[in-house]
Amino acid sequence: MLQALLIFALQIIYVPVLTLRTIFLVKNQTKAASGVGLLEAAIYIVALGIVFQDLSNLYNIAGYVLGFGVGLFIGGKLETKLAIGYVTYHVNLLDRSDELVNALREAGFGVTVFTGQGINSVRYRLDIVSKRSREQELLEIVESIEPKAFMNSYELRSFKGGYITSTMRKKAKKYKQKQEEKMNSQ
């Protein structure tokens, strides 16, 4: 029974580590992925080795299976919490919204405005790039100003140049300071 608990614990560690490795690979961070992969392989070999010592021990097998399931849940939560990388949002509007564009830029988001022809009228599309860790903030700004906007998003694997530089970081920091000052003055 002690072995089953050990296997369960190892799986709870193993699967989130596997999740991190996968994220790093998808984000093209191969050095980080290979480092995490070493830990992943070590845990995998130890846990599976214990299971294979006695395949008739159902507690060990159950520990492995249950640990894998719980580990997947934890790995998913960890991925959401870390929010590694960047996302691009396309925000489609029926009318031009300088208020939204200005609010997003003030908050430190890079915004490019496009004009296009819809089936019956002119449409406006905003391309907005954000760190995934600020995605909720972006959505709240859009929702508060243009609640009927149509939005879709894409995760960026890589990019070069553009607004995502130290300027974006500085503006985001300045915006957060303003928000904190607002909260403190109320």
C-alpha positions in Angstrom: 0.0 0.0 0.0 2.9 2.4 0.7 4.2 1.7 -2.8 0.8 2.6 -4.3 0.9 6.0 -2.4 4.5 6.6 -3.6 3.4 5.8 -7.2 0.4 8.1 -6.8 2.6 11.0 -5.5 5.2 10.4 -8.3 2.4 10.6 -10.9 1.1 13.9 -9.4 4.5 15.3 -9.9 5.2 13.6 -13.3 2.2 14.7 -15.2 2.5 18.5 -14.5 6.2 18.2 -15.4 5.1 16.5 -18.7 2.7 19.4 -19.2 5.4 22.0 -18.7 7.7 20.2 -21.1 5.0 20.1 -23.8 4.3 23.8 -23.3 8.0 24.7 -23.6 8.2 22.6 -26.8 5.1 24.3 -28.3 6.5 27.7 -27.4 9.8 26.9 -29.1 11.8 26.9 -25.8 13.8 23.7 -26.5 16.4 24.2 -23.8 13.9 24.6 -21.0 11.9 21.6 -22.5 15.0 19.4 -22.4 15.8 20.3 -18.9 12.3 19.5 -17.7 12.4 16.4 -19.8 15.3 15.0 -17.7 13.2 15.3 -14.6 10.2 13.8 -16.3 12.1 10.8 -17.5 13.5 10.1 -14.1 10.1 10.2 -12.4 8.6 8.1 -15.2 11.2 5.3 -14.9 10.9 5.1 -11.1 7.1 5.0 -11.0 6.7 2.6 -13.9 9.6 0.4 -12.5 7.6 0.0 -9.2 4.4 -0.9 -11.1 6.2 -3.5 -13.4 7.8 -5.2 -10.4 4.5 -6.8 -9.6 1.7 -6.4 -12.2 -0.7 -8.4 -10.0 -0.6 -5.6 -7.4 -3.8 -3.7 -8.2 -3.1 -1.0 -5.6 0.1 0.0 -7.5 -1.8 0.1 -10.8 -4.6 2.1 -9.3 -2.1 4.5 -7.8 -0.5 5.0 -11.2 -3.8 5.5 -13.0 -5.4 7.8 -10.3 -2.1 9.8 -10.0 -2.1 10.3 -13.7 -5.6 11.6 -13.7 -5.0 14.0 -10.7 -1.7 15.0 -12.3 -3.5 16.0 -15.5 -5.9 18.2 -13.5 -3.0 19.9 -11.7 -1.0 20.3 -14.9 -4.0 22.1 -16.5 -4.3 24.4 -13.6 -0.6 25.0 -13.6 -0.6 25.9 -17.3 -3.4 28.4 -16.8 -1.6 30.0 -13.8 1.7 30.3 -15.6 0.1 31.6 -18.8 3.4 31.4 -20.7 3.5 33.2 -24.1 1.5 35.7 -26.1 -1.9 35.8 -27.7 -3.4 37.9 -30.5 -7.0 39.0 -30.4 -9.0 40.1 -33.4 -11.8 42.3 -32.2 -14.4 43.0 -34.9 -16.6 46.1 -34.6 -19.5 47.5 -36.5 -18.4 51.1 -35.7 -15.0 52.7 -35.1 -14.3 52.9 -31.4 -11.5 55.4 -30.6 -12.5 55.0 -27.0 -11.6 51.3 -27.0 -8.4 51.8 -29.0 -7.3 54.6 -26.6 -8.2 52.5 -23.5 -6.3 49.5 -24.8 -3.2 51.6 -25.7 -3.3 53.4 -22.3 -3.3 50.0 -20.7 -0.1 49.1 -22.6 -1.5 46.8 -25.3 -0.4 47.1 -28.9 -3.4 47.8 -31.1 -3.5 48.0 -34.9 -6.8 49.2 -36.5 -8.0 47.9 -39.9 -10.9 49.0 -42.0 -12.7 46.4 -44.2 -15.8 45.8 -46.2 -18.5 43.5 -44.6 -21.5 42.1 -46.5 -23.5 45.4 -46.0 -21.2 47.9 -44.5 -17.7 49.0 -43.4 -16.3 47.0 -40.5 -13.4 47.7 -38.2 -10.9 45.1 -36.9 -8.5 45.6 -34.0 -5.4 43.4 -33.8 -4.3 43.3 -30.2 -1.2 41.4 -29.0 -1.0 40.6 -25.3 0.9 38.5 -22.9 -1.3 35.6 -21.9 -0.9 36.6 -18.3 -2.8 39.9 -19.2 -5.4 38.3 -21.4 -8.2 38.6 -18.8 -7.4 42.3 -18.4 -7.7 42.8 -22.1 -11.0 41.0 -22.3 -12.4 43.1 -19.4 -11.5 46.4 -21.2 -13.1 45.3 -24.5 -16.2 44.0 -22.7 -16.6 47.2 -20.7 -16.5 49.5 -23.8 -17.7 47.3 -26.7 -19.8 44.4 -25.2 -21.1 43.3 -28.6 -17.7 43.0 -30.2 -16.9 39.8 -32.0 -13.6 38.4 -30.9 -11.3 35.5 -31.7 -7.8 34.7 -30.6 -4.7 32.9 -31.6 -1.7 31.9 -29.6 1.6 33.2 -31.0 4.5 30.8 -31.3 7.0 33.5 -32.2 7.2 37.1 -33.4 9.8 39.7 -34.2 9.7 43.5 -33.9 6.6 45.5 -33.5 5.2 47.0 -30.4 6.0 44.1 -28.1 9.2 45.5 -26.7 10.2 47.3 -23.6 7.7 50.0 -24.5 4.8 47.6 -23.9 6.3 46.5 -20.6 6.7 50.2 -19.5 3.2 51.1 -20.4 1.7 48.1 -18.7 3.6 48.9 -15.5 2.5 52.6 -15.7 -1.1 51.5 -16.3 -1.1 49.1 -13.3 0.3 51.9 -11.1 -2.6 54.2 -12.2 -5.1 51.4 -11.4 -3.7 50.9 -8.0 -3.8 54.7 -7.3 -7.4 54.7 -8.4 -8.2 51.8 -6.1 -6.4 53.5 -3.1 -8.1 56.8 -3.6 -11.6 55.3 -3.5 
